[in-house]
C-alpha cells in the first residue's frame, strides 16, 4: 500500500504544532523547546525511514 505524500508533515503539524503553540501561549519555554525538538526528531525519523 502506497503512503499518501505529506502524511508525516500533517501529523507533525497537528500533534507537535498544537503543543508548541500552547507552550508559547503559556510562556513555558522549556516545554516549547522540548516539543519542537521532539517534533523535528520525529519528522526526521519518518522521512529517513521512507527512503
Secondary structure, DSSP 4 states (H G I P E B T S, - for coil): -PPPTTHHHHHIIIIIIHHHHHHHHTT-HHHHHHHHHHHHHHHHHHHHHT-
